[in-house]
Amino acid sequence: MSKIEKIELLMIDLAPKVRRQDAIQSFVSQETPIVRLYDSDGLIGTGYSYTIGTGGSSIIALLKDHLLPQLIGCDPQNIEAIWRKLYFSTHATTVGAITSLAMAAIDTALWDLRCRRANMPLYQLAGGAKENIQIYTTEGGWLHKECSELVDDALAVQAQGFGGSKIKVGRKHIAEDIQRLRAVREAVGDRYEIMTDGNQAFAVDEAIRRARLMEPLDIAWFEEPMVAHDIEGHKRLSASTSVPIAVGESIYSPLHFREYLQRGACSVVQADVARVGGITPWLKIAHLAETFNVTLCPHFLMELHVSLCCAVPNSRWVEYIPQLQEVTHSQMSIDNGMAAPSKAAGIGIDWDWERINKRRLVSVEIT
């Protein structure tokens, strides 16, 4: 039986290359905790998580002081047992973002180790449902961008084969949002998808009103229109509009996704592998959504989600927001708007350790 003998914990910070502004916040920094698990057979599994500017030190403290010491001597093959052990050991802080983000760094490292032991890529070991998946971009649709910028970006990525663009909404007056969406629709035509994202900015009345005005523009979905814990509000909104309602970026437990699905409060599930606590719960959410015949289109983390989306049958899109370009040897493979997962053993990320080591803000070893 293999055992975990040593753990390395580090954190780097990756600044976004473009300004990222939505209705409630700016994405100014990407703190990236990284966990490396060394087992008694000489294999290494690497996992990671992220923040959008705050909370990184809290994640590191939770990992260093409470979670990682529990792994020493464990069999890394027992991923489900380890996940549940850590989950129940953090019952006082679960469910919540800090705990989920910390557990995700561990869980993705365990899956990386499992894939390397089996000499298989993640997309196959986790299901192997498809060879590629279509992508849409968010990078050109941030809230501060004007109509001409939105149109130029949408036309550029459409020419590259991308299937859609996400436009952030939440300008001061609804007329501004509709003007921006209409400009893009008129430019790209009817066969190109336009997604919208409210980033939890609206009350129920405003969300219903905005969705009604979006309907003639054939919007692919209205994402995070309200605060994520308002399931009843999302149910009311879903019943009032033909625009599909998407949720998941700010939901941290499979049980909460179950409530949304059971109550008909969403039509698209956007589970984020880091924010739900790793690959183990992410796969459960994906298969749960499949039983409700609901599409899965995850939030962010394209370098990891491309493999997970190709593992399950009900995935439809991967969101294009480059995250790891500065610290990897290779990028996600894209051909005419279709992204393909890595065929190499592991979770599909080719880390550049020389660059990572130069960026270390935290470095801890646990034995």
C-alpha positions in Angstrom: 0.0 0.0 0.0 1.3 3.4 -1.0 1.4 6.2 1.7 1.7 9.9 1.6 5.1 10.7 3.0 5.7 14.4 2.4 3.6 17.4 1.4 4.8 20.7 -0.1 2.6 23.7 0.2 3.2 27.0 -1.7 1.4 30.0 -3.0 2.0 32.3 -6.0 0.1 35.3 -7.2 -0.9 35.8 -10.8 -2.0 39.2 -12.0 -4.7 39.2 -14.7 -3.4 40.5 -18.1 -6.6 42.4 -18.7 -8.9 44.5 -16.5 -11.7 42.3 -15.1 -14.6 44.3 -13.8 -18.2 43.1 -13.2 -21.3 44.5 -11.5 -20.0 44.0 -7.9 -16.2 43.7 -8.0 -12.8 43.9 -9.8 -10.7 40.8 -10.3 -7.2 42.2 -9.4 -5.2 39.3 -8.2 -5.2 35.5 -8.4 -3.7 34.0 -5.3 -2.9 30.4 -6.3 -2.3 27.9 -3.5 -0.5 24.8 -4.7 -0.3 21.4 -3.0 2.2 18.7 -3.9 1.8 15.2 -2.5 4.8 12.8 -2.4 4.0 9.1 -1.9 6.1 6.1 -0.9 6.2 4.9 -4.5 8.0 8.0 -5.6 5.0 9.6 -7.4 4.0 13.2 -7.0 0.5 14.6 -7.4 0.0 18.4 -7.8 -3.2 20.3 -7.1 -4.2 23.9 -6.8 -6.9 26.4 -6.0 -7.4 30.1 -6.4 -8.8 33.4 -5.1 -9.7 36.6 -6.9 -7.6 38.7 -4.6 -8.5 38.0 -1.0 -8.4 35.0 1.3 -5.2 33.4 0.1 -3.5 33.6 3.5 -6.5 32.0 5.2 -6.5 29.1 2.8 -2.8 28.5 3.4 -3.4 28.6 7.2 -6.2 26.1 7.0 -4.1 23.8 4.8 -0.9 24.1 6.9 -2.4 24.0 10.4 -5.4 21.7 10.0 -5.8 19.7 6.8 -2.5 18.7 5.3 -1.1 17.1 8.6 -4.0 14.7 8.5 -2.8 13.3 5.2 0.6 12.0 6.3 0.5 8.1 6.2 -2.8 8.0 4.3 -3.2 5.8 1.2 -3.7 8.4 -1.6 -5.8 5.9 -3.5 -8.6 6.3 -1.0 -9.8 9.7 -2.3 -13.4 9.5 -1.2 -12.4 8.5 2.4 -9.8 11.3 2.6 -12.3 13.9 1.3 -15.0 12.9 3.8 -12.4 12.8 6.6 -11.3 16.3 5.8 -14.9 17.5 5.3 -16.1 16.3 8.7 -12.9 17.6 10.4 -13.9 21.1 9.2 -17.5 20.9 10.2 -17.3 24.2 12.0 -16.3 26.0 8.8 -18.1 24.0 6.2 -19.9 24.8 3.9 -17.9 27.9 2.8 -15.5 29.3 0.3 -12.3 29.1 2.3 -12.8 25.5 3.3 -13.8 24.4 -0.2 -10.9 26.2 -1.8 -8.5 24.5 0.6 -10.0 21.1 0.1 -9.9 21.5 -3.7 -6.1 22.0 -3.7 -5.8 18.6 -1.9 -8.4 16.8 -3.9 -7.0 17.8 -7.3 -3.5 16.7 -6.1 -5.0 13.3 -5.1 -6.6 12.9 -8.5 -3.4 14.0 -10.2 -1.6 11.3 -8.3 -4.2 8.7 -9.1 -4.0 9.5 -12.8 -0.2 9.3 -12.8 -0.3 6.0 -11.0 -2.8 4.6 -13.7 -0.8 6.4 -16.5 -4.1 7.9 -17.7 -5.3 11.4 -18.4 -8.0 12.8 -16.1 -10.7 13.1 -18.8 -10.5 9.3 -19.4 -10.1 8.2 -15.8 -13.0 10.3 -14.7 -15.4 9.1 -17.4 -14.1 9.6 -21.0 -17.3 10.9 -22.4 -15.9 13.0 -25.3 -12.8 14.1 -27.1 -13.3 17.9 -27.1 -15.7 20.6 -26.1 -16.7 24.0 -27.5 -15.5 27.2 -25.8 -16.9 30.7 -25.3 -15.0 33.7 -24.1 -15.5 36.1 -21.2 -12.3 38.1 -21.6 -13.8 40.6 -24.0 -17.1 41.1 -22.2 -16.2 42.9 -18.9 -18.6 45.5 -17.6 -16.4 48.5 -18.2 -16.0 47.8 -21.9 -18.0 50.0 -24.3 -20.2 48.7 -27.2 -17.5 49.1 -29.8 -15.0 47.0 -27.7 -17.6 44.3 -27.1 -18.4 44.1 -30.8 -14.7 44.0 -31.9 -13.9 41.2 -29.5 -16.9 39.1 -30.3 -16.2 39.4 -34.1 -12.5 38.5 -33.5 -13.2 35.4 -31.5 -16.1 34.4 -33.8 -13.6 34.4 -36.7 -11.4 32.1 -34.6 -14.2 29.6 -34.3 -15.4 30.4 -30.8 -19.1 29.6 -30.3 -20.1 32.4 -28.0 -19.2 35.5 -25.9 -20.3 36.4 -22.3 -21.3 40.0 -21.7 -21.3 41.3 -18.2 -24.5 43.2 -17.3 -25.3 45.5 -14.4 -24.8 49.0 -15.8 -26.6 51.8 -14.0 -29.7 51.6 -16.2 -31.1 48.5 -17.9 -31.2 50.4 -21.2 -27.4 50.5 -21.2 -27.2 46.7 -20.8 -29.7 46.1 -23.6 -27.9 48.5 -25.9 -24.6 46.7 -25.4 -26.2 43.2 -26.0 -28.1 44.4 -29.0 -24.9 45.8 -30.6 -23.2 42.4 -30.2 -26.2 40.5 -31.5 -26.5 42.7 -34.6 -22.7 42.2 -35.3 -22.4 38.5 -34.8 -25.8 37.3 -36.2 -28.2 34.7 -35.1 -25.8 31.6 -35.0 -23.5 32.9 -32.4 -24.3 32.5 -28.7 -24.4 35.5 -26.3 -24.3 34.7 -22.6 -24.9 37.3 -19.9 -23.7 37.5 -16.3 -25.2 39.7 -13.5 -22.7 38.6 -10.8 -25.5 38.5 -8.1 -26.2 42.2 -8.5 -30.0 42.3 -8.8 -33.1 41.9 -6.6 -35.9 39.7 -7.9 -37.9 42.5 -9.5 -35.0 43.9 -11.5 -33.8 40.4 -12.5 -37.3 39.6 -13.9 -37.4 42.9 -15.7 -34.0 42.5 -17.3 -34.6 38.9 -18.3 -37.8 40.0 -20.1 -35.9 42.6 -22.2 -33.2 40.0 -23.0 -35.6 37.5 -24.5 -35.9 39.1 -28.0 -32.1 38.9 -28.3 -32.0 35.1 -27.8 -29.7 35.1 -24.9 -28.0 31.7 -24.1 -28.3 32.2 -20.4 -28.6 34.8 -17.6 -25.9 33.9 -15.1 -26.0 34.7 -11.4 -28.8 37.3 -11.6 -29.3 37.3 -7.8 -27.4 36.3 -4.6 -26.7 32.6 -4.7 -28.6 31.7 -1.5 -31.9 33.1 -2.8 -33.2 29.8 -4.3 -36.8 31.0 -4.1 -36.0 34.1 -6.1 -34.3 32.1 -8.8 -37.3 29.8 -8.9 -39.6 32.8 -9.5 -37.2 34.2 -12.1 -36.9 30.8 -14.0 -40.7 30.5 -14.1 -41.1 34.1 -15.5 -38.7 34.0 -18.5 -37.7 31.9 -21.5 -34.0 32.9 -20.9 -32.2 30.0 -19.2 -31.0 30.8 -15.7 -27.4 29.7 -14.8 -26.0 29.3 -11.3 -23.1 27.7 -9.6 -20.0 29.9 -9.4 -21.0 30.9 -5.8 -22.4 27.6 -4.6 -20.1 25.4 -2.5 -21.9 22.1 -1.9 -23.6 19.4 -3.9 -26.5 19.6 -1.6 -27.2 23.2 -2.6 -27.1 22.3 -6.3 -29.6 19.5 -5.5 -32.0 22.1 -4.0 -31.7 24.3 -7.1 -32.4 21.4 -9.4 -35.2 19.9 -7.3 -37.0 23.3 -7.2 -36.6 24.1 -10.9 -34.6 27.2 -10.0 -32.0 26.9 -12.8 -31.5 25.5 -16.3 -27.6 25.6 -16.4 -25.3 24.4 -13.7 -21.9 26.1 -13.4 -20.0 24.2 -10.7 -16.5 25.5 -10.1 -14.2 22.6 -9.3 -12.2 24.8 -6.8 -15.3 26.3 -5.1 -17.1 23.0 -4.5 -14.0 21.4 -2.9 -12.4 19.5 -5.8 -12.9 16.9 -8.5 -14.6 14.4 -6.2 -17.7 16.6 -5.4 -17.6 18.2 -8.9 -18.2 14.9 -10.6 -21.1 14.2 -8.2 -22.6 17.6 -9.1 -22.2 16.9 -12.9 -23.9 13.5 -12.6 -26.6 14.9 -10.4 -27.4 17.6 -13.1 -27.4 14.8 -15.7 -30.2 13.0 -13.9 -32.3 16.3 -14.2 -31.3 16.6 -17.9 -29.6 19.9 -17.0 -26.5 21.2 -18.9 -23.2 21.7 -17.2 -21.1 24.7 -18.1 -18.5 25.3 -15.4 -17.1 28.6 -14.1 -13.5 29.7 -14.8 -10.5 27.3 -14.4 -10.5 26.3 -18.1 -7.2 24.5 -17.8 -8.8 21.9 -15.4 -12.4 22.1 -16.5 -11.6 21.1 -20.1 -10.6 17.6 -18.8 -13.6 17.4 -16.5 -16.0 18.5 -19.1 -14.7 15.9 -21.5 -15.2 13.3 -18.8 -19.0 13.8 -18.5 -21.8 13.7 -21.1 -23.9 16.7 -20.1 -21.2 19.4 -20.4 -21.7 21.9 -23.2 -19.2 24.8 -22.8 -15.8 25.6 -21.3 -15.3 29.3 -20.3 -12.2 30.8 -21.9 -10.4 32.9 -19.3 -6.7 32.2 -19.4 -5.4 31.6 -15.9 -2.1 29.7 -15.9 -0.2 30.9 -18.9 2.6 32.4 -16.8 3.4 29.2 -15.0 2.9 26.4 -17.4 4.9 25.0 -20.4 1.9 24.5 -22.6 -1.6 25.9 -23.0 -5.0 24.4 -23.5 -5.3 23.0 -27.0 -7.9 24.9 -29.1 -8.8 24.1 -32.7 -11.6 26.1 -34.5 -13.4 26.9 -31.2 -13.1 23.4 -29.8 -10.9 22.7 -26.7 -9.3 19.3 -26.2 -8.0 17.9 -22.9 -4.4 16.8 -22.4 -3.7 13.2 -23.3 -0.8 13.0 -20.8 -1.2 11.2 -17.5 -2.4 13.5 -14.7 -4.9 16.3 -14.4 -3.7 17.9 -17.7 -1.6 20.8 -16.5 2.1 21.0 -17.5 3.6 23.1 -14.6 6.7 25.2 -15.2 8.4 24.8 -11.8 11.2 27.1 -12.6 8.8 30.0 -13.1 6.7 28.9 -10.1 9.7 28.8 -7.8 10.6 32.4 -8.7 7.0 33.5 -7.8 6.7 31.7 -4.4 5.1 33.8 -1.7 4.7 30.9 0.7 6.6 27.7 1.0 6.0 25.0 3.7 7.0 21.4 3.9 5.0 18.8 6.0 6.3 15.4 6.9 
